[in-house]
Amino acid sequence: MTEQLPVLRAESLTRRYGERLGCRNVSLELWPGEVLGIVGESGSGKSTLLNMLSGRLTPSEGRVLYRDAHGADIDLHALSEGERRRLLRTELGYVHQNPRDGLRMQVSAGANIGERLMAAGGRNYGKLRATALEWLDKVEIAAPRIDDVPARYSGGMQQRLQIARNLVTGPRLVFMDEPTGGLDVSVQARLLDLLRRLVRDMDLAVVLVTHDLAVARLLSHRLMVMYHGEVVEQGLADQVLDDPHHPYTQLLVSSILQG
Amino acid sequence: MLTLQQDSLRSGEKEKMPLEGYNFAYLDESTKRMIRRGLLKAVAVPGYQVPFAGREMPMPCGWGTGGIQVTASVIGEEDVLKVIDQGSDDTTNAVSIRRFFASTTGVKTTTHTAEATIIQTRHRIPEHPLTEQQILVYQVPLPEPLRWLEPSEKETRTLHALEEYGLMNVKIYEDIMRHGAIAMSFDYPVRVNGRYIMSPSPIPRFDNPKMHQCPALQLFGAGREKRLYAIPPYTDVKSLDFEDYPFEVQHWDEPCALCGARHTYLDEVVLDDTGKRMFVCSDSDACAENRARQGMTEVSHD
């Protein structure tokens, strides 16, 4: 947290789905290198918030300001679609819960990693391949698997590949939607380990959505608890989890299975 | 509109109508006008796919209905038409389309590239250089070069609009990864006028360089997908490639077995079931011309 200014600022975000309220009056700030966890049960508005923050869903009210690499504040929802998409595949990243949504399942792992680079103008096969190999190594996938299609990968490998595909352009801010969902416990642990290392090494800012408090405690510095579309509690991760104030947070914390 | 439809029934022109009861070139005038409007847009935005209300033609999709509709819209009574299929003037598809236009328009047809003003083609660009006086009409089965990786039409249109062509390079990457070289030998994607990526229709990549700065107008029609696109005369057309895997055309070790030409596109013809084969020019007109120039006797392509 060397810089003094937040990389992402949200100002009173509200999203209505007709009569229903998806998310109400959420404001937040995210600093470089910080991991912000958003927890809450299904339907509490976590994904709505994440989609608004990442520019994929237009808020009914409020705005999202992203501070780009040159220090300029960009209103994500005021950008043209082309600019927003360019930003999403260069300075931002989005890791889907299901790797099938974030990967191209019918092209090789190497091409999956290289796609962002090629979109940015990479036209040298040798260099693309070298970068792909480097990133496979970083996410602990064996080099000979570079030419396999992700459909032949295990679930955990697919998720790691998706992370590599997002990080290859050196983004500054990554959105993660339940990155460990659907993985078994030992694979989850390995993935969390990897994520912690990458976040630290690359000084990434991360918005992490999860319903798993253990994941939230391990990865995030700060926590926001959402309930019925509103933020009911926020603070340092350990503080929120060890000393929950809001009744819903207390319920959430007490419902963790004690091993 | 009614008067438009009856354009060709004006008195005095009736004897020029070869087929009683049909409009000149089969399509009604308002349809032709609609297609020409689409073509004007296509010429104005080189390589951009213009949707058009494709009509049912008296032949199935896949037989060149897109190209036929384009030809029908631009052909006039003074035109001379040549139709080729795989470079040859005498295959079924070429013969039937040529007859179709001969009977519905009564225009002169030819097999000689130099004599033609409109050339409708499937799979080849003639070997004989084209001129400013000529229009080349391509029959296109799949107009969308990005379809291979992106099944959604909405998404491919967005990608074209935003000039997001990373996906196309993914295809080239996969090709090099699998085959050690860019193995696409036909329908090799090109970038037109530095902007749109375009499918050149299934011509061999040998013909790709001929599209670059071509003096003739090139029109593309996809009947099933209902798309038109165009390359105006003297437009830059660049075949996509990687820095370390540059674009190359095909080469053959031997010359054409009939005319001896060394720089034409050759077809491999199997002669018997013991594996004997020969390589001959795929452009039958250019091959015959070559032979005539050398004083060789006429040889049938069959």
Interface residues (C-beta under 8 A of the other chain):
Chain A: E81 G82 R85 R89 R104 Q106 V107 S108 G110 A111 G114 E115 R116 M118 A119 A120 G122 R123 N124 Y125 G126 L128 D147
Chain B: L149 T158 A161 L162 E163 E164 Y165 G166 L167 N169 V170 Y173 E174 I176 M177 R178 D241 F242 E243 D244 Y245
